[in-house]
Amino acid sequence: MKLKLLLSILTLLLHSSLLNAQNSVSDTLVPSPFIMYGDNYFVSGISLNQKITPASSDVKFRFGFAHKILNEPILWGFSLYLTYQQKSFWDIYKESAPFRDVNYNPGIALGRVIMNNNTLPVGIFFIEIEHESNGRDGIFSRSWNRISLNSSWNVHKNLLLDINFWIPFAIDKEMNRDILDYVGYYDIGLHYHVNKNMKINLQGNVYSIDELKGSITLGLLVNLSEKFNRYYYLQLFHGYGENLLEYNEKRTMLRLGISFPRDLLDIIGLSK
């Protein structure tokens, strides 16, 4: 079952990347109703702050999509979207290969493409109500809700800036009442195109300067084939809140795998 689930996820991501590679920007700039949303990747690696064992090594994969529910904008140019993101941590190197934690993140959003003089897209802005939980009960349950302001901006032809803020509500006060002390209230990302086949990503937040709580993710992406929007991905994570179950545990992880990165045109459902 786990192998079938993994193959299904990779097939979905490959299909999305092929669609993005084959489409072209139309004269009317009509976005697709179904777009990749958030980060999409599959990586595996080891801990750098613990002894390397099957327990400290894992597979991490993440995928997300957004679907425009109505064809026409409903308010001030904003369209209604249904969004879903999922992040999974798979202890594949253990004997029974269990999933350590799976974080489910559905939402409903109002989204709008920001145009430059009504001709070219320069950004996209989402106002979203999100729920995030790990679907477990008892002492392993983790969940919280937030109103998010998420945006991506082409600040330079080679640089994409993500700015995300959230207002939390309905946090599980028994199992993760202090989660904001570790994940904060914002997240900022930079995606730099070194050239057409190489990208560098930097994303994270610092919530407490004194205690250095928060996290940072550094990524190097290299594409060896221009036929596919698929990159080899080296990811370094350091900090707190990588998953919900262990949000208050600091970790440093180095992982390698494949990614299906995005630029602004990918985000709004167009391609170059």
FENMOWO-V888897 format. One record per run of one state. SS is the DSSP state (hx for helix, st for strand, lp for the rest). FROM is the first residue (numbers start at 1). TO is the last residue. If there is no record, write none. Layout:
ss->SS from->FROM to->TO
ss->SS from->FROM to->TO
This chain:
ss->lp from->1 to->1
ss->hx from->2 to->22
ss->lp from->23 to->33
ss->st from->34 to->36
ss->lp from->37 to->40
ss->st from->41 to->47
ss->lp from->48 to->57
ss->st from->58 to->68
ss->lp from->69 to->74
ss->st from->75 to->75
ss->lp from->76 to->77
ss->st from->78 to->90
ss->lp from->91 to->98
ss->st from->99 to->116
ss->lp from->117 to->119
ss->st from->120 to->133
ss->lp from->134 to->137
ss->hx from->138 to->140
ss->lp from->141 to->142
ss->st from->143 to->156
ss->lp from->157 to->158
ss->st from->159 to->169
ss->lp from->170 to->179
ss->hx from->180 to->183
ss->lp from->184 to->185
ss->st from->186 to->195
ss->lp from->196 to->197
ss->st from->198 to->208
ss->lp from->209 to->212
ss->st from->213 to->222
ss->lp from->223 to->230
ss->st from->231 to->239
ss->lp from->240 to->250
ss->st from->251 to->259
ss->lp from->260 to->263
ss->hx from->264 to->267
ss->lp from->268 to->272
